[in-house]
Amino acid sequence: MNNQQNKEIALWLSSCAVLIYGMVIIGGLTRLTDSGLSMVDWRPVLGWLPPMNLAEWEAVFARYQHSPQFKIVNHAMDLSGFKSIFWLEYIHRLLGRIIGVVFLLPLLYFIIRKKIHGRLAFGLSGIFVLGAIQGVIGWIMVQSGLVDTPQVSPYRLTLHLGFAVMIYAIILWLALTAFNAPVGTHDSCKKWTIPTILLGMLIFVTILSGGLVAGLDAGLIFNTFPLMDGRWIPAEYMDYQPVHRAFFEHIPTVQWDHRVLALSVFSGVVLLWNALRRHIPQGTTQTIAHGLLFMAMVQVGLGIATLLLAVPIPLASMHQGGALLLFTLNLVLVHRLVHRRV
């Protein structure tokens, strides 16, 4: 594969990664605005177009009126109010379809032109299958809020978020590899590869923890920092049966765990930044480490502000986007260290 082909593939994969990043942000907004349950059916192939006239809007609204969200929460909502929540979920689903097309059509073109073949073609085809599975997970998540209560399952929401981040990471890694041809190695990078990978895993777990916080609306209580109800550890911590499910279902426990994970990430970033600053020659890798430290500080600030202000939508959305950006910078740093670039 020549450099021109590498560049084409890298630009294609990078575009997909950017779209997935946007998808995660919009998905978070649908959760924050309670828009995700506005579309009570799923038509993955035929559902490209929104309602086009008044009759179609009234039919869609009538279906929504049978949902628990309308009956319990939005029973006074009129058609105009329904449109305000419908459009965000529609855009979210439309972007998912667009990502599928933007990924699949170039993939077929590259395979047909033999620019991609063998294991890479098989792996990229597998990513498309993962994307289809992600769509199914999204609908299963929505279904959980259409049965008895207008609340999606925190487990399914977290799975949906985690799957999105996983697909994003794979595509971004492949894009970085296509952009960067192998060069000389630097042994100074080798020793810090594993710690950086472990930090990335910790960031990923913290993102999943944030999914549980969002699914349980756990950010709407204990709106103080650093104490929770005047204590370092809330009195209610782990006060849940069965105990092992407290980590996933008990709101005080879930919020405290997310705080600890977030501060652990910040501490890990500071330690890694200091180590790379001292042991890696100056260059792009150090610059990325500086960016990682800066983003970690911003992310902690966004998290605290979101909590203290009881989860305003703009701040909460920025916090979610900041988490994925922090994960992205760490992934880029891992890629450089694995390939021993400074």
N, C-alpha and C positions, 0 to 999 in steps of 0.2 A: 504494500500500500504506500503510494507516494505522498509527499507533503501536502499536495493540493487535495487529495482525497481525504487525508487526515483532517485538514482544515474544514472541509465540507461537513464531515461527520461531526466534528467538534462543535461547529456552529449549530447544527441540527439538534444535537443532544443538549447543548447549552440553552437553546430556545425552549426545549421541552422542560428543562429544569426551572427556567424562569416562570413558565406557565404553571407548573406544579406549585411553585412558591406562592404565586398569586391565588391558586386554588385553595391552599391552606389558609391564607388570610381571609378569603371570602367565606370559606367554611366556618372559620371562627366567628365572623360577623353574623352568619345565619344563626349560630348558636346564641350569641349575645343578644340578638334582637328577637329571638324566638320565632324566626322565620322558617326554620327547617321543616316544620310540620304543616306548612301551608299547601304543599302539593301532596295529595293523599293517594296518588297513583304513580306508577313507574312505567314509563314507556321508553326504554333505552334506545330503541331504533327509530321509532316514529315520533318521539316527543321533542323534536327540534324547535317547533314553532310555538309561540305563546298563543293564548286566545286572541283571535283576530277581529272579533265583533262583540257587540253587547250580549248576544245570545250565548256565545261561547264563554264569555266571562261569567254570566249568570249560571251556566251549567257547572263550571269549575267551582264557583263559590258555593253552589248547592251541595256538591260533594264534600267540600270542606266543612259545611255546617253539620255534617254527621260525625265529625271528628271530636274526640274528647277535648282538644284544645279550644274549639269553638264553644262547646257546651259548658265547659267549666271556667274558661278564662276569658274568651273573646265573644261571649254570647251577645253583646251589644254592638259588635262590629258590623259595619255596613260594607257594601261592595268597594267603596273607595278605600276604606281601611284595609280590606283584604288585599287589594292591589299593592299596598305599601309593603306587605310582608311577602307577597307572592313573588315580586320581581327579584328580590335578593336570592331566594332559593332557586328561581328559574335561571338566573345568571350563573349560580354555582353549578347547576346541572349542565347548563349549556357549555360552560368552560370545560367540564369534564369530557364532554363529547368532542369538543374542539381539540383537546389534548390527545384524545385517542386518534383522531384523524391526522393531526400534525406528527404524531409518532409513527403511525402505521404506513401512511403513503410514502414518505421518504424511505422508510425501512424496506418496503417492497421495491422501490426504485433502486436502492443501493444493492439489494440482493440480486435483482434482475441484471443489473449492470456489472455484477460480480465485484463491486467495490467492497462488499461485506460478504463473508462466506465462512464456512466451518463453524468453529465454536462460538465466534463472535455473533454470527447470524442466529445460531441457536439460542445464545444467551439473550440477545435483544428481542427475539420472538417470545422468550420466556417473560421478559419485562412487560410486553404487551399483554400477556395472559394475566400477569399480576395486576395490571391496570384494570382489566375486566373484572377480576376478583374484587378489587377495591370498590368498583361501582356496585357490585352485589352487596358488599359489606355495608356500604352507605345506605342502600335501600333497607337492608335488615335492621340497621340502626334506626331509620325513620319509622319503620313498622313498629318498633318497640314503644313508640309514643303515640300510636294510633289505636291502641287496644282499650285500655282502661283509664290511664292517666296521661296527661299531656307532657310527659317527661321521657326523653330517650334514655335508654340504659347507659349508665356511665361506663360500663364494661365495653359496650359496643362502640360508644363514642371514642373511647381511648384506643380501641383496636383500629378504628377507622383512621384516627390521627396517626397512630404508630405506623400503619401500613403506608400512609402517604409519605411520611418522613423516610421510611425505608426505600421506597421507590425513588424518591427524590435523591437520596444518597447514592444509590446505584448508578443512576443516570449521570449525576454530577461527577462521580468518580470516573466513569467512562469518558465523559467530556474532557476532564482534566488530562486523562491519559492520552487522548487523541490530540490535544493541543500541545503536549509536551513530549517531544522526541527524547529518547534516552541520551544522557550526556555523562560526563565524568562523575565519579562518586566522591563523597566526602564522608569519611568514617566518623566524623564528629556528630553526624546526624543519627547514626545507628542506635546509639544508647538511649535516645529520647523518643524513639518510635513507639515502643510499648506504653510508656506513660501517657503519651498523647492519645493513643488509641483508647486507653482506659478512661481518660478524661472525656473523650467523645462518647463512650458508652454511658458515662455518668450523666452527660448532658441529655442523651437520648432518654434515659430513665426519668430524668427530671421533667422532660417534655411530656412523657406519659403520665407522670404524676400531675402535671398541669391539666391534662385531659380529664383525670378524675376530679380535680378541683372544679373544673368547668361543668362536668356532668352532674355534680352534686350541688352546684351553686355554693361551694364551700368558701368562696371569697366574700360572701355577704355577711359573715359573722366574724367576730374577733378582729375588728378593723382597727387594730393598734399594732405598733411595732416598736421594739422587738418583743415586748411581752404580749401574752394572750390572756386577757381577763386578769391582768396584774401578775401573771405568773410566767416563768420561763417555759414551763410545760403545763398545759391546761389541766385542770382537775379532772376533766372528762376523758383525758387521753387513754385510749385502749379500753374505755368503759363500754364495751359492746360484746354481744354474744351472737355467734361464736367468735372467739377472740381473733382467730386468724383472718376473719373477714373485715376486721376493724381497719386494716390498712387500705381497704378498697371501698368501704361503704360508710364508715363512721366519719362524719364531717370534721369534728375537732382533730381526730387522728390524721385524716387526709391532709388537712391544711398544715398541721405542724410538720408532718413528714415532708411536704413540699417546701416549706421554709428551710428545713435542715438540708434537703437535697440542693436547693438553690445556693445556700451559703457554702456548701461543700464544693459545688462547682466553682464558685467565685474563688474560694481558697485554692482549689486545684489550678485554676488559671493563673493566679498570682505566683504560685510556686513554679509552674512550668515556664511562665514568662521570665522569671528570674533566672532559672536554669539555662534557658536558651540564650538569654542576654549575655550570660557569662561564658557559655561554652560553644556557641555557634558563631562562626564568622559573620560579620555584618553583611547584610544583603537582603534579598526579598523575603527569605524565611524569617529573619528577625522582624522585618516590617509587618508580616502577617501576625507574628506573635504580639507585636504592639497593638495591632488592630483587634486581636482577640481580647487582650486585657481591657482596652477601651470599651469594647462592646459588652464585656462582662460587667463593667461598672455601670454602663447605661442600663443594662438589663436588670440589675439589682435595683437601681433607682426607679425604673418603670414598675417593677414588681411591688415595691414598697408603696409607691404613689397609687397604684391601682388598688391595693388593699386599703390604704388609709381613706381613700375617697369612695370606698364601697363599689368598686368595679364600674367606673364610667366606661362607656363603650369605646371611645377613641383610645383611651389609655390601655384598656384591656387588649384591644386589637394590636396596638403597637407592642405590647408585651409579648403577645404570641408571635408576631413577626420578628421581634428581637431574639426570641428563643431559637427560631429557625436560622436566623442570621448568625448567631453565635455557633450553632451546630455547623453551619456552612464554613465558617472561618476555621473551625477546628478540623473539619474534613480536608480542607485545602492544606492545612498545616501537616496533617498526617500524610497526605499524598506527597508532599515535598520531602518529608523525612524518610518515607519508605523508598523514594527514589534518590535519596541523599543529595538533595539540592539545597544550596545555601543562597 
